[in-house]
């Protein structure tokens, strides 16, 4: 039965494997910091997929990652992975500009593709990836690590069930000092990929997840202090249907220490407000009325309630990978598919365009 199910995964666009539970096989493409800090811990928590390969152009880096994490095989040749008939899907964590060629080769080899955000270096490249996934009947998922966060999902449920009343504003903040500590040969230092694409893209994705389509953007973006080609500061205002707005603040050049509160998401409504530290999982909640939502309880007599959730930084980073595996096995919708990743990329480009032209610009609706 498992063998038959494997054939269906290779032949079906949805990759459904509902008749029996079997173990999928994956390969990690890229052995850098993102792979080590986010993707490998996620793979180690998966119940229905095992990591067989680590592939990196630096063979020694691939070897070290494989040996440290008990991964059976390592290589510096992508074809070794793609020629392995056991590999169902690849997890791409390489520099942005290489996402497209790796994805296209993987689709051609019959593999499903899961790719680190942003999904490609350009909009055209992302569109080619989507087209290839459809041509070869393979799934294309995008990794945004905050999408599986327990606090984010509680916040979304509070909004959807009306416990915040009508949403008025959102505010997201993600800051870092890393613009000052990039190695001279770092791809982040050499490429035009800075605060907005590496940090702010997570906030854009959360705004879309919580509030829907963005209608317009007005922004400021520049390289002021950090020795890098890309932006080290971007601030933007996004407009939604019904007058709702969201403020994004992101920097690559701000001093931080262990007490710095640099990862914040706020939602303000006519009947409540929430402030969530998505690094620590600590949430501050004020509601006009009592609330019962699943296992979440709020008594308005509390005034300001404090809750702590399992955040993406504290143990639930695997949930986005887990949802991708579930989609391959059970045919469930992807958490973030190619068109969603493309829409976020288009908003990033429109944000930069607004900053260059110093004016508010409309944002086109997403194309599915």
C-alpha positions in Angstrom: 0.0 0.0 0.0 2.8 2.4 0.9 4.4 1.8 -2.5 1.2 2.5 -4.3 0.7 5.6 -2.3 4.2 6.8 -3.2 3.3 6.5 -6.9 0.2 8.6 -6.4 2.3 11.3 -4.7 4.5 11.3 -7.8 1.6 11.4 -10.2 -0.9 13.6 -8.4 -0.8 17.4 -8.3 -2.2 17.4 -4.8 0.1 14.6 -3.7 -2.7 13.0 -1.7 -1.8 10.0 0.4 -4.9 9.5 2.4 -5.3 5.7 2.1 -2.3 5.0 4.4 0.1 7.0 6.6 3.6 6.8 5.2 6.8 8.6 5.7 7.8 11.2 3.1 11.4 11.9 2.3 12.9 15.3 2.0 16.2 17.1 1.1 17.5 20.4 2.5 19.1 22.6 -0.1 21.4 25.1 1.7 23.3 24.7 4.9 23.6 28.3 6.1 22.3 30.0 9.2 18.6 30.0 8.2 18.8 26.3 7.5 20.5 25.6 10.8 18.4 27.8 13.0 14.9 27.3 11.5 14.6 24.6 9.0 16.5 21.7 10.6 14.7 22.2 14.0 11.5 22.1 12.0 12.4 18.9 10.2 13.3 17.2 13.4 9.8 17.7 14.7 8.0 16.3 11.6 6.1 13.0 12.2 5.5 12.1 8.5 8.6 13.2 6.8 12.3 12.3 7.2 15.3 14.4 6.1 17.6 12.3 4.0 19.9 14.9 2.3 21.7 18.1 3.0 23.0 19.8 -0.2 25.2 22.9 -0.2 27.8 24.3 -2.7 30.1 24.2 0.4 30.6 20.5 0.8 32.2 20.9 4.3 29.2 22.9 5.5 26.9 20.2 4.2 29.0 17.6 5.9 29.0 19.4 9.3 25.2 19.9 9.2 24.5 16.3 8.2 26.8 14.9 10.9 25.6 17.2 13.7 22.0 16.4 13.0 22.1 12.7 12.1 21.1 13.3 8.4 22.2 10.3 6.3 23.6 11.9 3.2 25.3 15.2 2.2 26.5 16.5 -1.1 27.5 19.6 -3.0 25.8 18.4 -6.2 22.0 19.2 -6.6 21.7 16.3 -9.1 22.6 13.8 -6.4 19.4 14.9 -4.6 17.2 15.2 -7.7 18.3 11.7 -9.0 17.2 10.1 -5.7 13.8 8.6 -6.4 13.0 8.4 -2.7 13.0 12.2 -2.3 9.5 13.6 -2.4 10.2 17.2 -1.7 13.0 19.7 -1.4 13.3 22.5 1.2 15.2 25.5 -0.4 17.1 27.8 2.0 19.8 29.2 -0.3 20.3 32.9 -1.2 17.2 34.4 -2.8 18.6 34.7 -6.3 19.2 30.9 -6.5 15.6 29.9 -5.5 14.3 29.9 -9.1 16.9 27.7 -10.8 16.8 25.2 -8.0 13.0 25.1 -7.9 12.8 24.7 -11.7 15.2 21.8 -11.7 13.4 20.2 -8.8 10.0 20.5 -10.5 11.5 18.9 -13.6 12.8 16.0 -11.5 9.3 15.5 -10.1 9.9 17.0 -6.6 7.6 19.2 -4.7 9.2 22.5 -3.6 9.1 24.3 -0.2 11.1 27.6 -0.3 12.3 30.1 2.2 10.9 33.6 1.9 11.0 35.7 -0.1 10.2 33.1 -2.7 12.4 34.5 -5.4 14.8 37.3 -6.3 12.4 39.0 -8.7 8.7 38.9 -9.5 9.4 37.4 -13.0 11.4 34.6 -11.3 8.5 33.9 -8.9 6.0 33.8 -11.8 8.2 31.3 -13.6 8.3 29.1 -10.5 4.5 29.1 -10.2 4.2 28.3 -13.9 6.6 25.4 -13.6 4.8 24.0 -10.5 1.6 23.9 -12.6 3.4 22.5 -15.7 4.9 19.6 -13.7 2.0 19.1 -11.4 4.1 19.7 -8.3 3.3 21.7 -5.2 5.0 25.0 -4.4 4.9 26.2 -0.8 6.6 29.3 0.8 8.1 29.3 4.3 7.1 32.3 6.5 8.0 31.1 10.0 5.5 33.2 11.9 2.5 31.7 10.2 2.5 28.7 12.5 2.7 30.9 15.7 0.1 30.1 18.4 -0.4 33.7 19.4 -0.9 34.8 15.8 -3.6 32.3 15.3 -5.4 33.4 18.6 -5.1 37.0 17.4 -6.6 36.1 14.0 -9.5 34.2 15.7 -10.2 37.2 18.0 -10.4 39.4 14.9 -12.6 37.0 12.9 -15.0 36.4 15.8 -15.4 40.2 16.3 -13.9 40.3 19.8 -11.9 43.4 18.8 -14.9 45.1 17.2 -14.0 46.8 13.9 -10.3 46.8 13.3 -8.9 50.3 13.0 -5.1 49.9 12.8 -2.3 47.4 12.9 1.4 48.0 13.7 4.3 45.6 13.2 7.9 46.0 14.2 10.9 43.9 13.5 14.4 45.2 14.1 17.9 43.9 14.0 21.6 45.0 14.5 22.8 42.5 11.9 23.5 45.1 9.2 26.6 46.0 11.1 27.9 42.4 11.5 27.6 41.1 7.9 30.8 39.4 6.5 32.3 41.1 3.5 31.4 38.0 1.4 27.9 37.7 2.8 25.2 37.4 0.1 23.1 39.8 2.2 25.8 42.4 2.1 26.4 42.0 -1.6 22.8 41.7 -2.9 20.1 44.4 -2.7 18.3 42.4 0.0 17.9 44.3 3.3 15.5 45.2 6.1 12.3 45.0 4.1 12.9 41.8 2.3 14.6 39.9 5.1 12.5 41.2 8.0 9.6 43.3 6.8 8.3 40.5 4.6 7.2 38.6 7.7 5.1 41.6 8.8 3.6 42.1 5.3 2.6 38.4 5.4 1.0 38.8 8.8 -0.9 41.9 7.7 -2.3 39.9 4.8 -3.1 37.0 7.0 -4.9 39.1 9.6 -6.6 41.8 7.4 -6.7 40.7 3.8 -5.7 42.5 0.6 -3.6 45.6 0.7 -5.0 48.5 -1.4 -2.2 51.1 -1.3 1.2 51.8 0.2 3.2 54.9 1.2 6.8 54.3 2.4 10.3 55.5 3.2 13.3 53.3 2.6 17.0 54.0 2.5 20.5 52.8 3.5 21.7 55.2 6.2 24.2 53.5 8.5 24.9 49.9 7.8 27.7 49.0 5.3 25.4 47.2 2.9 23.9 47.7 -0.6 20.3 47.2 0.5 18.0 49.2 2.8 18.9 49.3 6.5 15.6 51.0 7.3 12.1 50.9 5.8 8.9 52.4 7.3 5.6 51.9 5.4 1.9 52.5 5.8 -0.5 50.1 4.1 -4.1 50.7 3.4 -6.9 48.1 3.5 -10.6 48.0 2.7 -12.8 50.1 4.9 -10.1 52.6 6.0 -8.0 50.1 8.0 -4.3 50.9 8.0 -1.1 49.1 9.0 2.3 50.6 9.9 5.4 48.6 9.3 8.7 49.5 11.0 11.9 47.5 10.2 15.6 48.3 10.5 18.9 46.4 10.1 21.0 49.0 12.0 19.5 49.5 15.4 21.3 48.8 18.7 19.7 45.8 20.5 20.4 43.8 23.6 18.6 40.9 25.3 16.0 43.3 26.8 15.2 45.1 23.5 11.6 44.7 22.5 12.0 44.4 18.8 9.4 42.0 17.6 5.9 43.4 18.2 2.6 43.2 16.5 -0.4 45.4 17.6 -4.0 45.3 16.5 -6.4 48.1 17.6 -10.1 47.9 17.3 -13.3 49.6 18.4 -13.9 46.9 21.1 -10.4 45.9 22.1 -6.7 45.9 21.4 -3.9 43.3 21.5 -0.1 43.7 21.7 1.9 40.6 21.0 5.6 40.1 21.4 6.0 37.3 18.9 9.6 36.6 20.0 8.7 35.8 23.6 5.1 34.7 23.0 3.8 37.3 25.6 0.4 38.9 24.7 -1.3 41.8 26.3 -5.1 41.9 25.8 -7.8 44.5 26.5 -11.4 43.7 25.5 -14.6 45.6 26.0 -16.5 42.3 26.7 -15.9 38.9 28.2 -14.5 36.4 25.7 -14.5 32.6 25.4 -12.7 31.3 22.3 -11.6 27.7 22.3 -9.3 27.3 25.4 -8.8 31.1 25.5 -10.7 32.9 28.2 -10.9 36.6 29.0 -12.8 38.4 31.8 -13.2 42.1 31.2 -12.8 42.7 34.9 -9.1 41.8 34.4 -8.6 45.1 32.6 -5.4 44.1 30.9 -4.9 40.3 30.6 -1.5 38.8 30.0 -1.2 35.5 28.2 1.8 33.5 27.0 1.7 31.4 23.8 4.1 28.9 22.2 5.7 31.3 19.8 7.6 30.6 16.6 10.8 31.4 18.4 9.9 29.0 21.3 9.0 25.7 19.9 6.4 25.9 17.2 8.5 26.8 14.1 7.8 23.3 12.7 4.1 24.0 12.1 4.6 25.6 8.7 6.7 22.6 7.5 4.1 20.3 9.1 1.3 21.9 7.1 3.3 21.5 3.9 3.7 17.7 4.6 0.0 17.5 5.5 -0.8 19.1 2.1 1.4 16.5 0.3 -0.1 13.6 2.2 -3.7 14.6 2.7 -4.4 17.1 0.0 -5.1 19.9 2.4 -4.6 23.5 1.2 -1.1 24.9 1.5 -0.6 27.4 4.3 1.3 29.7 1.9 1.2 28.8 -1.8 3.1 30.3 -4.7 0.5 33.0 -5.6 0.5 34.1 -2.0 4.2 34.3 -1.9 4.2 36.2 -5.2 1.6 38.7 -3.9 3.9 39.5 -0.9 6.8 39.9 -3.3 4.8 42.4 -5.4 3.9 44.4 -2.2 7.6 44.5 -1.4 8.4 45.9 -4.8 5.6 48.4 -4.6 6.9 49.5 -1.2 10.3 50.2 -2.7 8.7 52.0 -5.7 6.6 54.2 -3.3 9.8 55.2 -1.4 11.6 56.0 -4.6 8.8 58.2 -6.0 8.0 59.6 -2.5 4.2 59.2 -3.0 1.3 56.9 -2.2 0.8 54.1 -4.7 -2.1 51.7 -5.4 -1.5 48.0 -5.0 -3.0 45.6 -7.6 -5.2 42.8 -6.4 -3.5 39.3 -6.2 -3.8 37.0 -9.2 -4.6 33.4 -8.3 
